[in-house]
Amino acid sequence: MTKEQMKEKLGELLTDHRYSHSLGVVETAVKMAEIFGANVEKTEIAALLHDCAKQIPHTTQLEMCKEYGIPLDEVKEKELGLLHAELGAYMAERDFGITDTEILDAIRYHTLGRERMTTMEKILYLADIVEPNRKEFEGLAELRQLCFKDLDRALLYGFGLTISHTNRRGHILHNQTIDAEKYIREKLRKEENILDQENAFEKAALAVKVLDKKKAADVKLLKVSDLTILADYFIICSAGSSTQVKALADNVEDEFAKEGIHPIAKEGKGGNEWMLLDYGDVIIHIFYKEMREFYGLDKLWNDAQSIDINAITAE
C-alpha cells in the first residue's frame, strides 16, 4: 500500500481533527528523524498510522483486543484510553500491510513508552505530544525546544509531563511509563557523570543561596546519598503562595542556566502548589506551605543528614 493509499484509508477512519493531528505528528517526527538519524521513511509511516485505532469507541477497542488475542493487563482493562496503541499496531499490520517490526513497535509504545526505547520510538512518543496542532499547556514550549536538541532529555521531560498530567486527571499511571522514566533518568545520570559529590554540593549550595535570596521559607538541605540512589542532596523549602512557588522555581532554573546547568526533569503538581526541579544529583522541592505539611517529606527523610545552611547563605 502506498502512502497516499494509507492517507486515503486513514481519512476514512479518523475525524478531521484527529487526521490533522496525525499529519502534524508526521511533520514533527520527520524533522526529528532527520536530526537524530532515524530512518525517515519508516518514521513517517509510523507517525501517519500511530492513531489509526483512536476513533474506535473504547468499549469496542476492548472487545477487539480480546477477540484478536492482544494481551491486556489490569490497568489497560480499566484505562481504556491506552488501548489504541496496542490495537493500532495490530491494525497497521492487518489493514495497512505493515510488517516492519520497528514501525509496529513505534506505534505500540507511542503512548506508554518503555525501557530501552529505540530512536524511532522516542521520536514518535515525543512528536505525538509536541506536534504543532496541540493546544498550549505548561511545559509544551520547553519540551518542543528539547525535542530538536537532546532526544533523551526531551524524553525524560516528556515522561514528567505525562506523569503529572495523568495524576492531575486522576487516572491510573501504568508501571510501563514509570519504569521507562526511571530507565532514561538513570541512563542520563551515568552518561553525564553527575554523581560527583563535590560538584553535587556546589549545585546544592547555589540552589540554597537563590532560594534564600528570594525569600523562600524554612529551607532545608539534606544529604541523602547514603539513603537513596535518587540523588545526593534534597532541598526542601516553602512558599507563601502558589505564585511564589513558581517564581522560586523559575529563579533557581534561571540561575542554574547561567552556569550551563539544566534540569533533567521539572514537574508541577496541584496547580503550582508543589514544584520539583531534578538536577540529577540534586533534587529541589518547592512547596506551598500547606502542601509541605500534607506530604511530610521532612519526616519521610528524617534519617538524612541535615546540613546547616547558615554558612552557605552568609557567603
N, C-alpha and C positions, 0 to 999 in steps of 0.2 A: 504494500500500500504506500503510495506517495504521500509526502507531507500535505499536499493540497487535498488529497482524499481524506487524510486524517482530520484536517481542519473542517472539512465539509461534514464529516460524520460527527465530530465533536460539537459543531454548531447545532446539531440536532439533539444532542444530549444535555446541553447546558443553556442556562438563561443568558441573555446578552451581557448582563453584569458579570457572571462567572466566566463567560468566554473572554471578555475584555481582561479580566484578572489573569487568565491563563496566558494571553498574549503578552501582558505586562511581565509575567514571570519569565516567559521566553526571552523577551528583550533584555531583562536584567541578568538572567542566567548565562546567556551567550556572552555578554560583556565580561562577566566574571570568569567564564571558562577561558576566554582569550587571555586574561590576565594571569590566571593561576595554572594554566597548562592542561586543563581537562579537554577531553575530546568534544569539540564544539558541536559536531553533528549529533552525537549521542545525547549531549546535554540539552540541545534544542528539542529533541523528541521527548525526552523525559519531562521537560518543563511543559511542553504542549499538552501532554497526556496526564499530568500528575493529578488533576481533579476530575478525571473522566467519570468517576462514580459519585461525585459530590452531590449532584441534584437528585439522586435516588432517595426516596424517603428513608429515614433512619431505620424504621422497623423492617422495611423491605431489604435494606442492606444487611441487617442481622439475619433475616431469613436466607438471603443469598449466600452469605458466608457459611452458614450451616449446611446449606444444600451443596455447596461446592467444596466442602471439607476444608475451609480456611480456618486454621486454629485460632481460637479466641480465648483470652484469659478472663478472669473475673472483672477486671477493670474495664476492658473493652466491651464486655457484655452490658456494663452499666453506662459507660460513657460512649454512646453510640456515634458521637461526632468523630470518634477516632477510626471508625471502620472504613471510611472511604479510601484511606491509603492502602490498606491490605487488599480491599476489593478492587481498587483501581489498578494495582499491579496485575491482578488476575484478569481484569477486563482488557488491559493493554495487550496482554498475551493472546487472549481468546478472540477479542473483537477487532484488534488493530494489527495483529500479526507480529507483535514484538517478541523476539526470542532472546535478545541480548540481556544477559543477567545483570550487567551494570546498570542498564536503563531501568529494568524492572525493580532492582533494589533501590535505586534513587527514588522511584515513585513510592515504594513500600515504606521507606523510612523518612519521607519528607515531613511528616507531622510529629513523630515522636523522637526522631534521631536514634542513634545507638552508639555504643562504644566502637572505636576504630572505624569511623566513617570514612569512606573514600572521598576524594576531592569532589567528585560529581555529586555525591550525596550531601556533602556540606553546602555546596553551591545551591542545590535545589531547595534545601531546608531554608537557607537564608533568603534566596530570591523570592520565595513564597511570602516571606514576611515584609520585605522592603520594596516590592515592585511598585512602580510609580502610581498605580491606582489606589493604593492603600490610603485610608483616612489617617490623618496625623494622630499620633499618640506619643506619650512621653518616652523618649529614648529612640524614636524612629530615626531622627536626623543623625544622631551619633552612630547608630548601627549602620545606616547607609554609608557613612564615611568609612567605617571599618571594613565594610564588605569589599571595598576596592583597594584596601591597603594591606590587611592582615587577616587571612581567612580564619585561622584558629582563634584569634582574639575576637573576631566578629561572631564566630560560632558560640564561644563562651558567653559573650554578651547577649546573643540571641536566646540562648538557653535561659539566661537570667530573666529576660523579659517574658519569655513563655511561662516560666515557673511562677513569676509574680502575677501574671495575667490569670493563670489557671487558679491560683489561690484566691485572688480577688473575686473571681466569679463563683467560687465555692465548688469547683469541680474537683474530681479525684486526679491527683498527679500520678502519672504512670511511672513505675520504677525504671522503665527503659530510658526515660528522659533524665531522671535523677542520676542513673549510672553513666549516661552519656556526658552529663555536665561534670560529674566527678572525674571522669576519664580525661576530658580535654583540659580541665583545670590542672590535674597532676602533670599532664604532658607539658603544659606551658611552664609549670614550676621547674621541671627538670631541664627543659631546653634553655630557659633564661637564667638558670643558676641563681635563683632569687632566695636561696636559703642561707646565704652568707649572714652569719649572726651580726657582725659589725654593721654591715650595710642595712640590715633589718632595723637595728636600733636607731640608726641615723634617720631612717624614714619615719619610724615611730615618733622620734623626738620632733621632727619637723611638723608632723600632724598635731602633736600636743601643743606646740607653740602657736600654730594657726588657730586652733580651737580656743585656746586661752585668750589670744588677742581679740578674737571675735565674740568674746563673752559667753562661750559655752559654759554650762554649769556642771559641777561635780565631775570633772574629767578624771578618769581612772586609766592608768597604763598597767596592763597585766602581761607578765611574761608567761606564755602558755606552751613554750616549746617542749617542756618535759611532760605535758599532759595530752597533747594532740598533734597530729600531723597537719592540721588545717592551716596553722600559721605559727610564727614565733611570738608575735605580740598581738594582743587585742587592745583596742582603745574604746572605752565606753564613755559617753557624755550625754548631757541633757540639754534641751532647748525649751524655751517658754511657749513656743507655738509651732505649728506645722510649717509656717513660713520661715521661721528661723532654722528649723531642721534642714530645709532645702538650702537656705543661704549658707549655713555652716558647711554642708557637703560641697556646695559649689566653690566656696573659698578654699577648702582643702584641695579639691581637684585642680583648681587654678594654680595654686602654689606648687603642687607636685608637677604639673605640666611644665612650669618654668624650668624645672630640673630635668625635664625629659622623661618623667615617670608618669605612666598612665595606668588606670585601674584595669585589672584583669576582668573584673565584673563590677557592676553597680546595680543596686536593687532598691526599690522603694516599696514600702508597704503601708497600708492604711491611709492612703492619701497624704503621703509625705510625713506621717507620724513616726516612721522609723526608716532611716536610710542607712544602707550598708555600702561601704566602699572597700573592695577587696584588692589589695596590692600584693597579693601572694603571701608574703611573709608577714605582712601587717594588715589586719582587718579592722576597720573603723565602724563602730556602731553609733549612730546619732539618733537619739530618741526624743520625742515629745515626752515630757516628764512622767505623765500618767502611763504611757506605754512602757516606759522603762520599768516602772514598778510592776506592771502587769506581767511582763515577760521574765523579769527577775534574773537577767544574765549575771548580775553581780553575785548573786547567791549561787548560781549554777557553776561559776568559775571561782568559787570561794577558795579553792585549794591552790590557785595560781599565785605566783609571786607578784605582789603589788609593789610597783616602783614609785618612789617619791618623785613627783613631777616639779617640785619647787625649784630644784637646781636647774631643770630644763627651762622653765618659764622665766627664770631670773637672768638667763643669758642675753 
